[in-house]
Amino acid sequence: MLTFKNITVRDAAMLRRYYENCDYALCEYSAGVKLMWRSALRYAWAEAAGCLIIRCESEGRVSFDYPVAGPDGDEDAALSAIEAYCMETGIQPEISIVPEEKAPVLLSRYPYVRVSNIRTWRDYLYYKEDLQLFAGRRYSGQRNHIKKFYAQWPNAEFRPISAKADAGAIEQFWVDFKAEFPKDSGSKAMAELELSKKMMAMPDKPWLLRGGMFDGEKLIALSLCEKCGETLIIHIEKALYSYAGAYPAMVQAEVAAFGDGCTYVNREDDSGDRGLRTSKLQYGPAKLAPKYHFLPQNELLRHVSAIPELKTERLTLSAITEADIPAYNALVLDSDRNRWWGYDDVGGLGAPVTERSFYDVARRDFENRMAVNFAVRLNGTLIGEAVLYNFDYRGSAELGCRIDKAYAGNGYGTEAFRCAAEWGLYQVNLSRIVAKCYKENEASYKMLSACMRRNGEDETFFYFEKLV
């Protein structure tokens, strides 16, 4: 299973190995964003199949960036690793901030998925030449602002700055900026300002492109950029409000200074702020880059509102009820027989066993659409259980079956297993059902062989599948 580590400043070099040549052109696929927002969004990272996988926790939800492949990376395997992690931890996979060119991959991967493309998330992408030259009629406003700026402050010049060498000028800039900062600014703007100050204080690195506009010795505007693939991503742009025209002058200068070899300039999203949106639109973006959010859904979510009643020649499969609790507990607590079950029901509770423990787990698993626990009944009496679980959001699920030892040897397991499998494939619209058994378990091997096709083994298990 994936092992995630919280992102720290020490991880900058690792992040850059993946982001340096990443052409997704979205600001989230950059070391700067991950470092700047690492605490607020609880960013964590893992590597799998030669890919970088980022996990984000926001407002109680866990999501994952689309994998970023290294030179020999396998995106498909990395996506499978995310899905396996979600199944293991019992969370629904969410792939977020998906670049436009990767959306078709996920659309073909997941049979059922909710997709959103929120306006406020979209990044503003500009052609580098447009911001560097401001040529043409549509940029006459920016050119006029820049002309007036240099007319009023003829000694103003933009140059690269260093967190160490220019520490005093940067510190004084923040004092001046805060004095001019609108008093009615919201908490979000204030939080972003504090994060900007921390980023500008980070130790100098070749990939951290810092620039400042100076009026003589006074720093009046600053920026922090990063190149990712063919995109120059501008993480921070701040200018003193008292210097009219400083913003367009700085934009033009920073792109000229740092944009060599780039096709696009990404000035990030507008967070739904009306002023930012107005300003960024005035610069004539080439496009508003979408960031798709994919929320795969399993077949239970789409097709099963209640556990149905299924009939075979001798058996009935239906939901476990409170009246079944004594018989169900006896089935689950038969440790001698359940050594072949492959799951420790008691250990899996994570809490002391009560009379209702196992029943409540089965009920919650269905409420969360993680599993369907069928009571296998003979003449109304619970004699076993068939469980459809481990839905992988790609049309596959796993099936297990256990029968009380008093009823073993009569073919009830095979009959119940086949019934649950047929229901999953033809009523729930699964495309594949898998199962496994311990190599020493001859009875289970015989049952699975009667219902499914064997498709592999390892040191512990034989594996089976049934396809439609």
C-alpha positions, 0 to 999 in steps of 0.5 A: 500500500502507498505510504504518504509523507507530509510535504516539507521544505526538504522535499523541494528537490524531490518535487522538482524532479517531477514538476520541472518537465511537467507540461500540465500547465496548472499551478498545482503541478509545481513545487511552489504551490505544494510548499506554499499551501502544504499546511493549509491543504495538508499535502502529502506525497508518495512515489509509485510506478515511477510517478509522484502521487500527491494526497490533499486533505481539505474540508474533511475530504481526501483527494489526489492529484493526477499522477505525475510521471517521471522518465519511466513512469507508468500512470496507469499503475500509479492510478491503480495504486491510488485506488488500492490505497483507497480500498485499503483505507476505506475512502472513496477515490477522488482524483482532483485538479485533473488537466484537460488532456488527462480527462479522457483517461479517467472517463474511459477508466471509470464506468460511473463517475461524477465530473465537475469543472468549477469556474473559480478553480481555472487558471489564467494561461497567457501567451508569453509573448502577449505579456512580454510585449503587450502588443496590439490594440487590446493591450493599449490600456496596459501599455498606457499604464506602463508608460505613465508608471515609467514617466512618474518613476523613471529610475524604476527597474526590475531585477532578480532578487535574493532571499539572502542578499535582498533580505532587508529590502524584502522585509521593508517591502512587507512593512510598506505593503501591509501599511497600504493593504486594504483594511477590509481584506478578508481572512483568506487574503490575510492568510495568503499574504502571510504565506507569501511572506514565508515563501519569499523568505525561503532559501535561494534555489535555482528554480525559485525565480524571485524578482523585484521592481525597485525605485532607486533602492526601494523595493516597490513590487516583487514576484516569485515564479517557477518554470514547469515544462513550457509554462512559467507559473507566477506564484506571487505578485505583490506591488505597492498600491501607491505606485500606479502602474507597478503591476503591469510593469512588473508583469511585463518585466518578470516575463521578460526576465524569467520566461525564456523557453516558455510558451505560456504564463500561468497567473493562477486562479482568481479564487472567485475574487471579483477584483482579481477576476476583472484584473486577470481578464484584462490581461487577455488570457489565451485560455482559462485552463480547466481543472477537472474533479473526478469522483468515481462511484461504484455500482452499489452507489448507482444501482442498489438502494436496498439489499434485495431478496434473491432466490435459488432452488433451496436458499434465500439470500437477503439482508441480515436483520436484528433477529439474525444477530445470535446466528450471525455472531455464532457464524462470525466467531467460529474461529476454527472454521473462519481461519479460511475466511481471510479476514479477522472479524474481531480484530477488524472492529478496532473496539471491544466486541458487543452483541451488535458489533458484527451486525452494525459493521455489515449495516454500515458497510452497506449504508456507505456502499462499501459492501453487501452482506447477504444472509444465506437462509435455509427455510428462513434460518441464517446458515451462512453469509455471502459478501460482495465487497472491495468494489474497485470503481472500475467495474470489479468487486470481490465475493466471499462466502462462508457456511455454518459448519452444521450445514457444510457438505451439502453444496449450499456454499456453491449455490449461494456463491453462484447466486450472488455472483450472478446478481452482481454481474447481471443486476448490479452491472459489474463486469468482473467478480474475483475471489480467492481461497487459501491453497490448503482450503480444498472445499473452497477451491472446489466451490470456486472452481465450480463457479469461476475461472482460475486466473493465478496464484501466489504463495498463499492463495489461488485466485479466480474470476468471472467475467461478462 
